[in-house]
Amino acid sequence: MLPARKLGLVRKHLLAWFRQFQRDLPWRRTRDPYRIWLSEIMLQQTRVAAVIPYYERFLERFPDVRALAEAPQEEVLRLWSGLGYYSRARNLQRAAQEMVAKHRGKFPREFDEALALPGIGQYTAAAILSIVYDAKHAVLDGNVARVLARLGAIRGDLRETKRWRNLQETADSLLDPRSPGEWNQAMMELGAMVCTPRAPQCLLCPIAEFCRARQLGLADRLPEKRKKRATEEVTLAAAVFLDDRGGTLLLPPSNFKTRRATKNEIAPLASKMWHFPMVRVRDHAAEELQSFLAELNPAVANHRAPLEPLPEARHAVTYRKITLLPFRITVAALPVTSGAKIVSLTDVSSLSSLAVSNLTRKIARAALTERATAAAAR
């Protein structure tokens, strides 16, 4: 992409900028492989500001690989609860267990060995190995790809297989072999803070003079937008049982042996975590929820408590937009259902002692908000 002289200047300017202006982030204060690995997994598809408190709480509970490997999965998911994309947490623990079993509790130094760990892809392996071990592997993620696309005025879908391969080759050619970890972080920081998706701040860019897109007046139009997957609208009806002590009922994750976890396509939407009794609505929310509850426990069908509609809530999971229709069911005693747990509704709405997703937490908050409003009206 650049002749040798310009390449030297790009490296010099970008690294100088990074050393002066990089954000002070907790994982940049260490080269501990465990902490770097944890940060890279948490940062996948998640904003830095959202990650920091989770990162700190997680390390407090699981300070090293062995602590994570030996922990109950339920506890790992509980500490991850609210961060989303929960397969990351499951793979994180599986990888920790493999490190203990095969690598003496250490993150492997070889690229192929790192890539073989659960949850580790090309980008993550390159990032960790370069930052921790100064291995000469260039990273390519969305931020870096955007910087490269503008530097070279590259058109088209960057994720197209051949174009992505070419971008990786370009990233490899730009990598500073003397400071690969710092270079990779500088490229990612530039994409995150200056060469942003919208309104790139070209006047602040340390390598703007080498940017072909800027020269052509295309910086705000590259990369070209990808065709997005069509949004799927989903409606879920949820039963919030509530006794006079504020207790409610949650059903277990789908890997517990429950009868209806997958029949109503709820498991992936609830992130395979503890959740309220729910059904995917086709036509009539209350009727379909009643029918589901009757199958869940025939005794429930005989209770006389009405389904009281609660405020709607909204949730999004990848390409799905979910409308949540919670119904409160006030009972003297919560129904007994195999594998279920009775917990405080307030606990579910906050940092629960159980592993629950944001979807479940939103339903609990809707119920609590309505209860508070009703109490104030009285």
N, C-alpha and C positions, 0 to 999 in steps of 0.2 A: 504493500500500500504506500510506503514512504521510502525514499532513498535514504542511505545510511546517515548522511548529515542531518536531515530533518528528523529521522528517527531518534538520533541522539538528543536533539533539542526537545522533542516530545517527551521523552523519558525524563529529561532534566526538569522541564517545566512542571510536568504533572506531579512528580515526586516532591518537588519543592512546595507546590501548592498543598499537597496532602499533608505534609509534615507541619505546615503552618495552620491549616484550617480544618483538619479532620475533627469530627465529633468525638467527644470524650465518652466512649461507650464502655461498659464494664468488661466486655470480652476483649477489648483492645488493651487492657492492662495486664494481660497474661499471655503466655504461650503454652499453657497447660492444654494438652490435646483434648482432654475430657471437656473442658469449658468451651474451647473453640468449637468442637463438634456439637455440643449442646446448642450453642448459639446459632450455628448454621442450620440446624434442623428447625429450631424455633422460628427463625427468620424466613423460612420458606413460605411465601404467599402471605406474610404477616408483617405489619408495620413495626418499625423499631420501637416506637413509643409504647405499643401494646406488649411487646416482648419483654422489656426490661423488668417489670415487676414479677412476671412469671419466671424468668431466668433466675432472679435472686431468690425467690421462694423455693424453686426446684433445687437449687444448689444447697440451700439450707437444709433441706430434707434428705437429698441424695448428693453428698459432697464428692463422691467419686464413682468410678465405674462399678466397683463391687457392690456398693450400697444400692445402686440402681438395679443391678442384675439380680440381687437377692430380694428386692422389695415385692410385695404383693402387687399384681397388675392393677387391682382396684385402687391402690394408693397412688400409683403412677398416674392413672387416668384422673383421679381426683385433683392432683396438683396441676394437671394439664387443663382441667375443666374450664371452659370459656375461651381457650386459645384457638379452638377449631382444628379441623383436619386431624382427627384423633388417630388415624392410622400412623401418623408421625410418632406419637407417643408409644404405640404398640411396637413399631419397628425399632424405636430407640432402645426399648428394653431388650428386645430380641438381639439387637446388635451388641448391647452390653454383655449379654449372656454368652454370645459367641466370642467376644474379646476375652472374657474370663476363661472360657473353655479352650480357646485355640491360640490366644496371643498374650497369655499371662497378664491379662487385665489392661493391656496397653493398646492404643490405636495403632494399627499396622502402618509401617513406613512405605510398603510397596503399593503402587497404584491398583494393581489387580486384586490384591488382598483387601484393600479398602473398599473397592467397588463390589466385592462379594458380600459385604455386610448388608443386612436388611436396611432399607431406607437410604442407602448411599448411591447416588448417581454420579455421572461424569463431573458435573459442576461441584457437587459437595465434596467429592474426593479431591479434586484439584484445589479447592479453597482450603480445606483442612491441611493437606500435605504441604502446600506452599507456605501457609501462615505458620504452621508449627515446625516443620522440618526444612524450610527453605527449598523444597523440591520444585523443580522447574516445570510446573504445570500451569498453563493459563486458564483462568476461569471464563466461562461464557454463560451468563444469565441474562435476564431481560434488560437490566440496567446496562451491562457491558455491550450487549447487542445493539442497543439504541445508540450508544456512543459510537460504535464502529459504523453503524449505518449512516450516521451523519458525517463522520469523518470521511467516508468514502462515497457519500451520496448514493447509497445503495437503495434501489427501489424493489418493490415486490414484498411478498410475505416472507418475513425473516425466518419463520418457523418451517418453511418448506425445506425438505430434507437436504437437498443439494446446497441451497443457500446457507443453511445453518452450518453445514460442514465447511463451507468456504469461510464463514465468519469465525469458526473455530481456528482455521488455519491462519487467518489474519490475527486473531488474538495471540496465537502462538508466536507469530513473527514479531509482534510488538512487545512481548513480555521482556522485562528487564531481567537478564539472567543473574545480575548481582543482587537484586532485591525482589525476588519473585512474589513473596507474600505481601510485601508492602505495595508492590506494583498492582497486584490483583485488588487489594483493598482500595487503592487510589482510583482505579477504573470504576469500581462499584460505587465509591463515594461520589465520583464525578457524575455518574448517571443518576444517583439518588438525589443529589443536592443542587446540581447546576444544569446538567443536560437532561432535564426532566421531560416527561411525556408531553406536557403542555407548557407553552411559554418558556422555552429554554432560555436560560440567562447567559446568552453568548458573551455579553460584555464582561462577565465575571469568569469566563472559562479560561483556564491557563493555556489551553492548546487551540484556542479559536482561530489563530492565524493559519492553522494547518487543516481546518475543517472545510471540506469540499461543499457540503450542504450549505454552509453559511455563505460561501463565495457565490453560490448559485441562487441564494435567496430561498432555500428550501428547508431551512432548519426546523421551522414550525410545521412542515408537512411530511417530514420523514421521522421515523419509519411510517410507511403506509399502513393504514388500519387493516387489521385482519377481519375476516368475516366471522362474526361470532355465532356460536351455536344458538339456536332458537331457544328462547326462555320457555320453560315449562311451568305452568300455573298449577299449584297443588293446594288443596284445602284439607286440613286435618281437623277432626273433632276430638276433643280431649275431655276426659272425665276427671274432675278434681273433687274427689271424695273429701269431706271435711267433717271431723267430729268436734264435740264441744271443747276439746282441749287443743284444737288447732292442728291435729294430726291429719295426715293425708296418706294416700297409697301410691307407691311407685312399683312398676313392673321391672323385672331384671333385664340386663343386656341380653341380646339375642344368643350369645354363646352359652347362656343358661338354657336348660331344656324346658322352654315354654312352648305352649301349643300354637300360639298365634303370632309369634314374633315376626314371621316373614309373610304370612298369608295376606296381610293387609299392607305390605310394603312399607312398614314403619321402621324396621331396623336400620336401614341406611340413613333415613331422615333423622332419626334420633341418635345417630352416630354410634350405634351399638352400645348405648349406655343406659343407665336407669332412666325411666320415663313414665309419664302418666299413661293410664290406659287410653289408647288412641286408635282411631280408625281413619282411613283415607276416605273422604266423602265423595260419593258419586252424584247423589241427588238431594237427600234429606238428612242433614247432619244429625239432628237429635234422634231420629228413628234408627239410623245406621249405627250410631253409638250405643243406643239401648240394645240393639241386636247383638253387637259385639260383646257388651258387658254380660249379656245373658249366656253367651257361649263361653265366656271366660269363667263365669261362676253362675250356675243356674239359680243359686239363691239370690243373686243380685237382681234377677228379673222380677222377684216378688216384693222388693222393697217399694215403699210407697212415696219415697222422697222424690220430688220432681227434679228434672234437669233444668237448672236456672242458668240462662245464658249470661256469660261474663263478657267483658270488653274484648273485642277482637285484638289480635296481635299479628305482627308481620315478622317473617324470618326469611333468610335467603341461604341456600346451600348450593354452591357452584352455580349451575345454570337454572336452578329451581327457585321460583318465588312462592313462598308458602304463606297461606292465610291460616291462622290458628283460630279455631272457634272453641274456646273452653266453656265447659258447663260445670257448674258447682252442684254437687250432690251432698246435701247435709244429712248426716246419719248419726244415730246414737252410738253405733259401734261400726267400725270399719270392717268391710267384708274380708273374709279369709280367702286368700288365693295363693296357690302353690308358688313359692319362689319370691313372692312380693315382700316389700318391706313397708313398715309404717314409720313415717318420719314427720318432722315438723314442717309445715308449709313454709314458715319463715326461713327455715334452714335451706330448703330447696331454692328459694329465691336469691339467696346470698351465696357465699363460698361454701357450698354444701359439704357435709362430711361424706357424701356419696359422690361418685363420678356421674355428673349430669351434664348435658350439653346446654348451650345457650337457648336452644329451642324449648327445652323443659323449663329452664329458669324463667323465660318470658311468660310461659303459661302460669307459673306460680306467682309472678309479679302482677299479672292481670287479676288473679283471684284476690291477692292481698290489697291491691288498689281499690277494687270494688268493695271489699269488706270495710276498708277504712272510710270510703265515701259514704257507705250506708251507715256506719257508726256515727259519722259527723252529722249526718242528716237527722239522726235521732236526737 
